[in-house]
Amino acid sequence: MESHLAVLLPITAVWLAAGLVADGLPRLDHAGVLRRRAGWLLALTLAGLASTAAVLVAGLMSPGRTPVDRAAGTLDAVALAALVVAACTVRRVHRLRAGAGAFATAPGTPAPHGLRAAAAHPLIALPLQVTTLLTVPALVAASGNDRLAAPDVTGPAITVGALAVLAVGIRHALRHNRLAERARQPQPPSARAARPLHV
């Protein structure tokens, strides 16, 4: 294994875990579980940002071609995506966790559709998953596989990656809209309110 590949693998694992946790948030139907998973997601996101920033800063400060310097040289696109995560995702996840905490006062409290719609917002999961996707070229470069870096492969790979990002973004937008529509629907009256008043 290349030495800088060993530096990149933990970063990729953290971003992948964050993307998977974020993708599963809207499916959670209990406020307490949603709050706990949002806490996990916040921790994973901060760990991904910290590890990416640490490698980039160490690469700038290290002389010569050390493993960290070589790993930092492949993280340019990942750094840009991580900036989007820091600007958009962290704040939304923090607000989602606080909102879920307001509903999780009793065990088994259902998560309202509005809270699940907030969990399904594209700016939560999509930046994390794009960041994970952008670590793939860094891993390919670190593995020393020159065939995958050939011009006749790079173009189709970029096209497939762009189509994958578009498909994932559309999926998140549709799921968010569906849950937001449910949150806007009027709630049915309770059975007691629907019964006629007896004098």
C-alpha angles and dihedrals in degrees: 000000000000112000095234090048086064088056093051099046097070091048091051091047092053094048091046092051091048091050092050094048091048092050092055098048098090091054093062111102100186122077095217093053091045091052092049094048091046087055090052090049092050091051093048092047093051090047091052092049092046095048093046092048092046092054092046094049092044089049091053092049099042118092121228127355103323119161091256091050091051091047092050090052091063096048101074096110092039090054091055092050090047089056089057089050091051093047100043114012104046094056093046093049091049091051091046092053091049091048092049089049090059090059098039097076092117128039114260095019107161117243109241119236091247091059092047089048089055089050089052095052109132092231090066104052103018099063090047093050093045089052089052091049091051091056089066095076089048090053091047091051091047093050091061095234101150093178092070090051093056116121093242089058100037095063096052090042091055090048092050091047093050091049090049091052090048092050093048091048092051090048092052092046093051093048092048092049092049093053092043090054090052090050091054094050114103114255116244114252117255121258091250092052091048095054117096117258113255119207 
